[in-house]
Amino acid sequence: MRLEALGWLATAVFASSYLFRGQAALRRIQAGAACLWMAYGAAIHALPVVAANAIVAAAALWSSWPKRRPEG
């Protein structure tokens, strides 16, 4: 796969996340897109792209899991 194609795939996956109604699904798709962007960033040796998308992926995954409410 050409590097440019990987970048376009990451863009398409991220854009498609807005087609999902559920917040958890939207965020998990965005996390997947961020992982594709990390691969793209690594391939072009762009550490800021890798770092920024690692943060985005982690935040998207963390916020997609249901939070436990304390019993009371």
N, C-alpha and C positions, 0 to 999 in steps of 0.2 A: 504494500500500500504506500503510495506516495505520501510524503509528510503533509502536503497541502490537503489531501483528501482526509487525513486524520483530523486536521483542524476544522474542516467543513462538517465532518461527522459529529464532532464535539458540539459544534454550533447547532446542528440539526437536533441532536438529542436534547440539548438545553432548551431550545425553542419549543420542542414538542412537550416538554414538561408542563407547559401552561395549558395543554389540552386535557390534563387530568383534573378531575374535580376534587378528589380527596387531597388534603394537605400532606398526609404522609406519603402518598404516591408521588406527588409533585416534588417533594423534597428528596425522595430516594432517586428519582430520575435525575434531578439536578446533581445529586452526589455522583451518580454514574457519569454524567457529563463532565463534572469536575475531574474525575479520574481520567477520562479521555484527554482533557486539557493538560493534566499532569504528564501523561505519556507524550503528548505533543511537545510540551515544554522541555521534557527530558531529551527528546529527540533533537530539538534545536538548541540544546544546551542553554536554556533560559531559566535559571534558578528562580527568579521572581515569579514566573508563570507557575512553576511547580509549587512553590511555597504558598502563593495566594490560593491556588486551587486545592491544596491540601487542607488549608483552613476552611475553605468553603465546603469541601466534602465532609469534613469532620462536623462542622456546624449543621449541615443539612441532615446528616445521619442522626446526630444527637437530637435534633429538634423533631425528627420524624417518629421517634419512639414515644409511646404513651407514658405519661408521667404518673407515678404512683402517688396517690394522695394519702397522707397520714390518716390512720384510723383514729376516730375520735368520738 
